[in-house]
Amino acid sequence: MTSPSHSESSPSSANRPPRNEAYGLAILGGVFYFLGWAGFGIWPLALLCLVPLWGALELSLERKWWHSLALGWLYGTVAYAGGYHWLIEFLKVFSGYGLAACILFWFLFAVYLGFNYALYGGMYWALRRRGWPSVAAAIPPLLLIEWLYPALFPTYLGNSLHMCTTLVQVADLGGVLLVTLLVALVNLSVFEGWRWWRRQRGAPVRLVGISAALVALAAVYGAVRIHQLVAKMDEAPVLRIGIVQVNMGIFEKRAEAIEGHRRHLEQSRELEEGGELDLIVWPESAYVDVLPRQLPWYAGRVRQELQTPLLFGGISAEMVDGRRRVYNTVFLVTEEGVVRSSYDKTYLLMFGEYLPFGDLLPMLYELSPNSSRFTAGSHVRPLTLGPWRISTPVCYEDVLARFTRKMVREAKPHVLINMTNDAWFGDTQEPWIHLVLAKYRAVEHRRYLVRSTNSGISAVVDPVGRVVARTGLLTRENLRYEVHMLDEDTVYTMLGDWPGWLSLLMIALMVVTRRVRER
């Protein structure tokens, strides 16, 4: 490779925007990203999606830094606009705003997320201008922005490989960031091969060799870990679980609370009649009447004649300093019909469960009447069923890797049971995306992940990330499965997102030193 030459750049060329080719490449890369990501699922495109972006950024190296920011922003905005197209339907359902307002919010949301890659473009430009090779300028900043950039729904390029079960096993070592690293290495090998073909550098033999070796090593590791975990699951004790999915619309569930409760009871009886169970699971806010927070309390009005222990989502409330506080709560009813443990959702969904600045400006809730006003929970203690510890991330908490890790480290559960109401999103890609993003929690912590949803997709994910049972979307049905109870600590559980910390350290070192000549 040859280093970019800076001495020959004139002021006019430095301020001149990149050629149209660069903008076209940025757009193409963004399209590849969202088509290859979890929603559309054309995962081979994820192995190419960074190639056009790097090509565009290389064309802008002789320009001012803000041109690289603009190219990165364009790439990111296209990627996120396509990946979150379902947000328009979601906003129409819950906000009550018109289509134009929903499209505007979707666009602004994509613009904000696009700044993620604007920062990436700036870092790439700075590191390359300091003489660092593309591998150093391309990969650490990518891991850093995925790790640190604040987003409502955390997005990792590694999510694209969710169907490649063997490769994603490295997530128990370094989370999804380590899977992103594998994707980035393949992209970089293709990119440098393309530059070699255009005679812009020598043959990237070392890079391609190292990348191939790491991918092969990940595949071998994955095959070994799958074999080990299957053997462990065969020996582990079993919890027989039944999942109820009643498929009621988001407003129908509130307006017809009695019917909703009747459906949950009816389908639970069907599960009991089909064979003995250890636990029946209802989804988030399955019971809509307000329930007490003071434990223990008798749950006869909820479970009625059911005999099996019941885990369900509901609403609880209390008065604090003269103000009523409402919580999105999970309750566990024992075989005797008593609630002895509960969990309040900690990470509330912006706009759906609270409005930013809503406490300071109550009028915002008048403008968005379908938004709830919940209070966040304060602990991640497990719910206990006999000898078993159960952690219950609610709704999108199961896509938050750092939060789930905190929950697992503190609660040390034998199983993760997510309770969700994705009826907000209707017949869109979001319920499928939600399941894909959540699958990684099972791999990271080597526990079963059970998902109970109101309208789909309810599922059971085994500790190697395979969906071993699931329902349909917008269907009324039951699901039963025998879950093996595991509680081992993984490297990721203990060390967390160490690839992010390592990337931060590498970038800091490259910023304070200059590489005079590239290999």
C-alpha angles and dihedrals in degrees: 000000000000122000118243110262114231102173094071094053114111122209090250093052091046092057096039111106117245117273120274086256089068093053090047091051092050091052092046091051091050091052091049089051098056094039091051095043128091098283104056090021101206087145100179087068088062087065089060104032096096095049095078091044093054090046090054093047092050089055090055099049093101091051128077118286095255091067090062089049090053093050092048091048092050091050093048095044093052091046095050096039089057095040094050100038088124089067090083092063091045092053092048090055102047106024102050089219123135125263093260093055091047092051090049092052091047090052093048089047090054091046091054093048089045090066084070089074092037086065088046091053090050093051092047091051093048096048094045091048088054089058100258117145122250094258090060094043096044110044110037093050090049093055091044096055092045089052102043112022108107111240135164090228112026110233126201127181085220089069087076091073096057091120092053093082097177095053097046092060089091086075088086086064102044110355125242090322089073090054089050088054091058091049091048093051092054090048091049093050090052091046095051090044088054091050090050090050088053089049094243093126143002123278108294093225097146095046094048091045094050092045092050091048093051093048090048091048090051090051092051091046090049094051092049094047093048090053092049094048095047088055091049092049091052090058099039124100117259134236113200107218132188121196124203121208112180099173103220122163119253094253095031089061091057097041094046102037094150091053091048092053091046091054093050091050094045094051091044090055089051089054092049091049090052094062143304117308134189096207139011117205127206120188133252115307091359090150109050103187115097113264132199123265098204109098138252107036134155113253099198093128090055105043097024109176097357114124101193122087109264131214112193144159121240146147124270130183142187140175116249119180091340093309126110113234120197125200136195097230139185117210129194115208114200125220087266091057097252127131108222102157136035142168130213119213108256104190108054121203111249113241092003100061101014140002121236109251088007092133091054094041109032090176087076089074089056089055091049105036095171093059115102126224106222130165118230120245123245106215144041099210116151126249111238128221109179106302093345128099115208126193116201115197106190125223112321094000086095091066092054104092097189094047093048090049090054089050093050094045093051102035099033092207127192091216139014116226116188119198116199143170107203094164087111089074100049119191096348136115093264099088089051092046090049090055093047094051092046094052091075092064089065091053096043093054102023095234132124112261114211117192121198113188135177097228105008168325098068111169150160116230117192124220092268093056100258119140098230096175135010145160128231128261118268092003132128109229148119131243129199129187141160109240120201114225114231132167110177122142116237129204088254092051090054102037104024122195098358092152087064093051091046091051091051091052093048093050091048091052092048092049094055094044132052126220106217098193134018125223 
